[in-house]
């Protein structure tokens, strides 16, 4: 539960029957809050008023106990969209840490999906389970103590999300574990790591590699004072995504060589002639070709690997 004293003063507490909340503004009984609607106002013993709200996932992440550094909400939101996390998805996350991103992934995949987490440290894994359990059910989560650099047990995965120092070492395993068209996303703090990853992606079966970073700046809107906040959340990490290209069978050296040539052609002349340009659809033509009367085709376990 979130207790708002004023705009910049908020506490998060757990409601326990028979207990009270005490502060310099007075106290009130948790029994007076339990069962009340979200957004209730409670008056304290000193006549002050608290606004009581159920915490959002963002509030939970920013206040959760942590051992490892968490991925912050400003990056988690874009990660869910860039990796196209959908209900029912099968996801591998490596580098579970304190469980911030894992909690968001579990909420996004829903009860029909599942998330498998690889974590090297048992203390991080235990803390992550506790943090996640405080906000989301653990029924469709499995955390394994293992090193993703040594291989991936799972197959036919929809998405792989990596928060570790050398994601390029995972690419050969990801090529075997992801379904065709599946998405790999890596979170990296430095551009040197990004450069190494992008070089490895260009030499792999992955296509459409992209890298972005996200800046978060709030605004002060108070009467006639409308201005940007003096502080902002700047660089935290780079988000790199790529999709796995399809093959007719096991990946061969010829497949890798052909894909490397295509990636090099795309990177060297993104607007010019492409060796397969005749087989590619122009964006404007694609928009004209869309049947606006037909419903979009959802991603389901039965059709997620085919066009």
KOLMI-687644 format. One record per residue (C-alpha): residue in three letters; residue number from 1; x, y, z. Coordinates in steps of 0.2 Angstrom, whole numbers, plus 5000, padded with zeros to 4 digits. Layout:
// KOLMI-687644
SITE resn resi   px   py   pz
SITE  Ala  NUM    X    Y    Z
...
***
This chain:
// KOLMI-687644
SITE resn resi   px   py   pz
SITE  Unk    1 5000 5000 5000
SITE  Unk    2 5006 5018 4996
SITE  Unk    3 5003 5031 5009
SITE  Unk    4 5004 5049 5001
SITE  Unk    5 5008 5063 5014
SITE  Unk    6 5010 5076 5000
SITE  Unk    7 5016 5076 4982
SITE  Unk    8 5034 5072 4986
SITE  Unk    9 5032 5062 5001
SITE  Unk   10 5026 5044 4999
SITE  Unk   11 5028 5028 5010
SITE  Unk   12 5025 5010 5004
SITE  Unk   13 5019 4998 5018
SITE  Unk   14 5012 4981 5020
SITE  Unk   15 4994 4981 5028
SITE  Unk   16 4993 4969 5043
SITE  Unk   17 4978 4967 5053
SITE  Unk   18 4979 4974 5071
SITE  Unk   19 4994 4985 5067
SITE  Unk   20 4995 5004 5065
SITE  Unk   21 5005 5016 5055
SITE  Unk   22 5014 5030 5065
SITE  Unk   23 5022 5046 5059
SITE  Unk   24 5025 5064 5064
SITE  Unk   25 5007 5067 5057
SITE  Unk   26 4999 5055 5069
SITE  Unk   27 4994 5037 5067
SITE  Unk   28 4980 5027 5060
SITE  Unk   29 4975 5009 5061
SITE  Unk   30 4977 4997 5046
SITE  Unk   31 4961 4989 5050
SITE  Unk   32 4953 5006 5045
SITE  Unk   33 4960 5004 5028
SITE  Unk   34 4959 4985 5024
SITE  Unk   35 4944 4982 5013
SITE  Unk   36 4942 5001 5008
SITE  Unk   37 4942 5006 4990
SITE  Unk   38 4958 5011 4981
SITE  Unk   39 4961 5029 4983
SITE  Unk   40 4953 5031 5000
SITE  Unk   41 4958 5046 5011
SITE  Unk   42 4962 5042 5029
SITE  Unk   43 4962 5054 5044
SITE  Unk   44 4976 5052 5057
SITE  Unk   45 4975 5055 5076
SITE  Unk   46 4982 5072 5073
SITE  Unk   47 4969 5077 5060
SITE  Unk   48 4980 5075 5045
SITE  Unk   49 4974 5066 5029
SITE  Unk   50 4983 5053 5020
SITE  Unk   51 4979 5047 5002
SITE  Unk   52 4980 5028 5002
SITE  Unk   53 4983 5019 4985
SITE  Unk   54 4988 5002 4979
SITE  Unk   55 5006 5003 4972
SITE  Unk   56 5009 5002 4954
SITE  Unk   57 5022 4990 4947
SITE  Unk   58 5034 5005 4945
SITE  Unk   59 5032 5009 4963
SITE  Unk   60 5036 4991 4968
SITE  Unk   61 5052 4991 4957
SITE  Unk   62 5059 5008 4963
SITE  Unk   63 5057 5002 4981
SITE  Unk   64 5061 4983 4980
SITE  Unk   65 5075 4976 4991
SITE  Unk   66 5090 4973 4979
SITE  Unk   67 5106 4964 4978
SITE  Unk   68 5110 4967 4960
SITE  Unk   69 5106 4984 4951
SITE  Unk   70 5089 4984 4943
SITE  Unk   71 5083 4989 4926
SITE  Unk   72 5073 5005 4929
SITE  Unk   73 5055 5008 4923
SITE  Unk   74 5061 5020 4909
SITE  Unk   75 5069 5005 4901
SITE  Unk   76 5057 4992 4906
SITE  Unk   77 5043 5000 4896
SITE  Unk   78 5053 5001 4880
SITE  Unk   79 5059 4983 4882
SITE  Unk   80 5042 4976 4883
SITE  Unk   81 5038 4985 4866
SITE  Unk   82 5054 4982 4857
SITE  Unk   83 5055 4964 4862
SITE  Unk   84 5036 4963 4857
SITE  Unk   85 5031 4953 4873
SITE  Unk   86 5014 4946 4871
SITE  Unk   87 5002 4936 4881
SITE  Unk   88 5006 4918 4880
SITE  Unk   89 5025 4921 4875
SITE  Unk   90 5039 4909 4880
SITE  Unk   91 5053 4919 4886
SITE  Unk   92 5071 4916 4892
SITE  Unk   93 5078 4930 4903
SITE  Unk   94 5097 4928 4908
SITE  Unk   95 5103 4940 4922
SITE  Unk   96 5088 4940 4933
SITE  Unk   97 5096 4950 4947
SITE  Unk   98 5083 4957 4959
SITE  Unk   99 5068 4953 4948
SITE  Unk  100 5062 4970 4942
SITE  Unk  101 5062 4966 4923
SITE  Unk  102 5056 4948 4927
SITE  Unk  103 5041 4954 4936
SITE  Unk  104 5036 4965 4921
SITE  Unk  105 5039 4950 4909
SITE  Unk  106 5027 4939 4920
SITE  Unk  107 5014 4952 4919
SITE  Unk  108 5015 4954 4900
SITE  Unk  109 5015 4936 4896
SITE  Unk  110 5000 4932 4907
SITE  Unk  111 4995 4915 4914
SITE  Unk  112 4996 4906 4897
SITE  Unk  113 5015 4911 4895
SITE  Unk  114 5030 4907 4905
SITE  Unk  115 5047 4915 4909
SITE  Unk  116 5063 4905 4912
SITE  Unk  117 5077 4914 4921
SITE  Unk  118 5095 4910 4921
SITE  Unk  119 5105 4917 4936
SITE  Unk  120 5123 4913 4942
SITE  Unk  121 5121 4918 4960
SITE  Unk  122 5109 4909 4972
SITE  Unk  123 5107 4924 4983
SITE  Unk  124 5101 4935 4969
SITE  Unk  125 5089 4921 4963
SITE  Unk  126 5082 4920 4981
SITE  Unk  127 5080 4938 4982
SITE  Unk  128 5072 4939 4965
SITE  Unk  129 5059 4926 4970
SITE  Unk  130 5054 4936 4985
SITE  Unk  131 5053 4952 4976
SITE  Unk  132 5042 4945 4962
SITE  Unk  133 5031 4935 4974
SITE  Unk  134 5026 4952 4982
SITE  Unk  135 5019 4958 4966
SITE  Unk  136 5015 4943 4954
SITE  Unk  137 5012 4925 4955
SITE  Unk  138 5026 4913 4953
SITE  Unk  139 5016 4899 4944
SITE  Unk  140 5024 4902 4927
SITE  Unk  141 5041 4907 4932
SITE  Unk  142 5056 4895 4933
SITE  Unk  143 5073 4902 4939
SITE  Unk  144 5088 4890 4936
SITE  Unk  145 5105 4892 4943
SITE  Unk  146 5116 4891 4927
SITE  Unk  147 5127 4900 4915
SITE  Unk  148 5119 4905 4899
SITE  Unk  149 5136 4906 4891
SITE  Unk  150 5137 4887 4892
SITE  Unk  151 5121 4884 4883
SITE  Unk  152 5102 4885 4883
SITE  Unk  153 5091 4870 4888
SITE  Unk  154 5075 4877 4881
SITE  Unk  155 5069 4877 4863
SITE  Unk  156 5056 4885 4852
SITE  Unk  157 5057 4901 4863
SITE  Unk  158 5048 4917 4857
SITE  Unk  159 5060 4929 4865
SITE  Unk  160 5077 4930 4874
SITE  Unk  161 5081 4945 4885
SITE  Unk  162 5099 4947 4891
SITE  Unk  163 5106 4958 4905
SITE  Unk  164 5124 4952 4906
SITE  Unk  165 5141 4958 4901
SITE  Unk  166 5145 4948 4885
SITE  Unk  167 5129 4944 4876
SITE  Unk  168 5138 4940 4860
SITE  Unk  169 5143 4924 4868
SITE  Unk  170 5125 4919 4869
SITE  Unk  171 5121 4921 4850
SITE  Unk  172 5126 4903 4844
SITE  Unk  173 5115 4896 4858
SITE  Unk  174 5101 4908 4854
SITE  Unk  175 5101 4903 4836
SITE  Unk  176 5096 4886 4841
SITE  Unk  177 5084 4890 4855
SITE  Unk  178 5073 4904 4847
SITE  Unk  179 5060 4900 4834
SITE  Unk  180 5061 4908 4817
SITE  Unk  181 5057 4927 4818
SITE  Unk  182 5060 4927 4837
SITE  Unk  183 5067 4942 4845
SITE  Unk  184 5083 4944 4855
SITE  Unk  185 5085 4959 4866
SITE  Unk  186 5101 4964 4876
SITE  Unk  187 5103 4978 4889
SITE  Unk  188 5121 4985 4890
SITE  Unk  189 5128 4999 4899
SITE  Unk  190 5142 5004 4887
SITE  Unk  191 5143 5008 4869
SITE  Unk  192 5159 4997 4868
SITE  Unk  193 5149 4982 4872
SITE  Unk  194 5136 4987 4860
SITE  Unk  195 5148 4988 4846
SITE  Unk  196 5155 4971 4850
SITE  Unk  197 5137 4964 4850
SITE  Unk  198 5132 4972 4834
SITE  Unk  199 5148 4965 4825
SITE  Unk  200 5143 4948 4831
SITE  Unk  201 5125 4950 4826
SITE  Unk  202 5131 4955 4808
SITE  Unk  203 5140 4938 4807
SITE  Unk  204 5126 4928 4814
SITE  Unk  205 5109 4922 4808
SITE  Unk  206 5100 4937 4816
SITE  Unk  207 5093 4951 4806
SITE  Unk  208 5086 4969 4808
SITE  Unk  209 5098 4974 4822
SITE  Unk  210 5094 4990 4830
SITE  Unk  211 5101 5000 4846
SITE  Unk  212 5092 5014 4855
SITE  Unk  213 5094 5022 4872
SITE  Unk  214 5080 5031 4882
SITE  Unk  215 5080 5047 4891
SITE  Unk  216 5067 5052 4904
SITE  Unk  217 5063 5070 4908
SITE  Unk  218 5049 5076 4919
SITE  Unk  219 5040 5093 4918
SITE  Unk  220 5034 5104 4932
SITE  Unk  221 5017 5110 4929
SITE  Unk  222 5011 5122 4943
SITE  Unk  223 5000 5137 4939
SITE  Unk  224 5009 5148 4927
SITE  Unk  225 5026 5139 4930
SITE  Unk  226 5027 5126 4916
SITE  Unk  227 5045 5121 4913
SITE  Unk  228 5056 5105 4912
SITE  Unk  229 5062 5098 4928
SITE  Unk  230 5080 5103 4933
SITE  Unk  231 5085 5085 4934
SITE  Unk  232 5082 5070 4922
SITE  Unk  233 5086 5052 4921
SITE  Unk  234 5099 5051 4907
SITE  Unk  235 5109 5036 4901
SITE  Unk  236 5106 5020 4910
SITE  Unk  237 5109 5008 4896
SITE  Unk  238 5108 5004 4878
SITE  Unk  239 5094 4992 4871
SITE  Unk  240 5099 4982 4856
SITE  Unk  241 5086 4970 4847
SITE  Unk  242 5088 4958 4833
SITE  Unk  243 5077 4945 4825
SITE  Unk  244 5081 4927 4820
SITE  Unk  245 5081 4923 4801
SITE  Unk  246 5073 4907 4795
SITE  Unk  247 5082 4892 4788
SITE  Unk  248 5076 4876 4780
SITE  Unk  249 5086 4865 4792
SITE  Unk  250 5100 4866 4805
SITE  Unk  251 5111 4882 4803
SITE  Unk  252 5126 4879 4791
SITE  Unk  253 5141 4889 4788
SITE  Unk  254 5134 4894 4771
SITE  Unk  255 5118 4901 4780
SITE  Unk  256 5129 4911 4791
SITE  Unk  257 5140 4918 4776
SITE  Unk  258 5124 4922 4766
SITE  Unk  259 5116 4931 4781
SITE  Unk  260 5132 4941 4784
SITE  Unk  261 5133 4947 4766
SITE  Unk  262 5115 4953 4768
SITE  Unk  263 5118 4961 4784
SITE  Unk  264 5133 4970 4777
SITE  Unk  265 5123 4976 4762
SITE  Unk  266 5109 4983 4773
SITE  Unk  267 5122 4992 4784
SITE  Unk  268 5132 4999 4770
SITE  Unk  269 5118 5006 4759
SITE  Unk  270 5102 5006 4769
SITE  Unk  271 5093 5017 4756
SITE  Unk  272 5101 5010 4740
SITE  Unk  273 5100 4995 4730
SITE  Unk  274 5099 4979 4739
SITE  Unk  275 5103 4962 4731
SITE  Unk  276 5086 4956 4736
SITE  Unk  277 5077 4972 4733
SITE  Unk  278 5066 4965 4720
SITE  Unk  279 5059 4953 4733
SITE  Unk  280 5056 4967 4746
SITE  Unk  281 5041 4977 4749
SITE  Unk  282 5042 4996 4750
SITE  Unk  283 5034 5003 4765
SITE  Unk  284 5021 5014 4756
SITE  Unk  285 5016 4999 4745
SITE  Unk  286 5014 4988 4760
SITE  Unk  287 5002 5001 4768
SITE  Unk  288 4992 5002 4752
SITE  Unk  289 4991 4983 4752
SITE  Unk  290 4984 4982 4769
SITE  Unk  291 4966 4975 4770
SITE  Unk  292 4958 4987 4782
SITE  Unk  293 4943 4976 4784
SITE  Unk  294 4952 4961 4790
SITE  Unk  295 4956 4959 4809
SITE  Unk  296 4975 4959 4814
SITE  Unk  297 4982 4941 4816
SITE  Unk  298 4986 4938 4834
SITE  Unk  299 5002 4929 4840
SITE  Unk  300 4997 4913 4847
SITE  Unk  301 5006 4896 4850
SITE  Unk  302 4999 4890 4833
SITE  Unk  303 5004 4904 4821
SITE  Unk  304 5018 4913 4829
SITE  Unk  305 5032 4905 4818
SITE  Unk  306 5023 4907 4801
SITE  Unk  307 5018 4922 4791
***
